[in-house]
Amino acid sequence: MKETINLTIITPVHNEGKTIFNTITEFFEYYKNSHIKIKFIISEDGSTDNSVDEIKRLQKIYDVYLISEKERKGYAQAVVDAFTELDTNVACFIDSDGQCDPADLIKLLDKFDGENIVVGNRKPRRDSLSRLIISKLFGLLYRFLTKNSLKDPSCPYFITSKENIDKIISTEKIGLLTHGFWWEFYARAQYLGLKFDEIKINHRQRAYGNSVIFKFSTIPGIAVKNLASLFELNRILKK
């Protein structure tokens, strides 16, 4: 019989009322009879739809802890706030749009040695063409500046230890890349000398519509802000 693993899954939510209940339920149901005991920390970020009601409905069934804010604070801050509430030694992260496959969690966990960060490599990546192109171009500059060799350094699906997360979020000015937090997170992890492993994972289509953040009209503005923040991050890490 395998030893029980207590694992916290963190996910931020902004206007995901159509997806959040099924996304979280799918994970709990997939692992309900396994040696992996999961709980969720959901960091709700100023939603204007029924997201909070759906999360409260989840709380009646599953082990779900809710952080909720009436005012929008942004993806990066929502993630950092959830990280500060971690109380298990092993942590995983998923986005709330249903694109992360529960079956990949055990694959990530199998590569986790207690010290590394195991990151998913989405193959194929099911995002809009404009987002894929900008991500590819941004990645060229990112790798040049940070020397990070991850194949998919914007993937939100990963597993690591609470100790590693605490180290990363304690670095200077965490959350510079407001809409590109994982690029920043992994760059800071590399700066700290943390070890990476990367495995191929499934990337599913969003269950409903397009991203509530990365709409076609917002991508150019986000890209410009992320470029400026990347140079600032590089300056901080090379002090």
Sequence and secondary structure as in RCSB ss.txt:
>XXXX:A:sequence
MKETINLTIITPVHNEGKTIFNTITEFFEYYKNSHIKIKFIISEDGSTDNSVDEIKRLQKIYDVYLISEKERKGY
AQAVVDAFTELDTNVACFIDSDGQCDPADLIKLLDKFDGENIVVGNRKPRRDSLSRLIISKLFGLLYRFLTKNSL
KDPSCPYFITSKENIDKIISTEKIGLLTHGFWWEFYARAQYLGLKFDEIKINHRQRAYGNSVIFKFSTIPGIAVK
NLASLFELNRILKK
>XXXX:A:secstr
    EEEEEEEEESS TTTHHHHHHHHHHHTTTSSEEEEEEEEEE  SSSHHHHHHHHHTTS EEEEEESS   H
HHHHHHHHTT  SSEEEE  SSS B THHHHHHHHH  SSSEEEEEESS  S HHHHHHHHHHHHHHHHHH    
S TT   EEEEHHHHHHHHTSTTTT STT HHHHHHHHHHHTT  EEEEEE B   SSSS SS  TTTHHHHHHH
HHHHHHHHHHHHT 
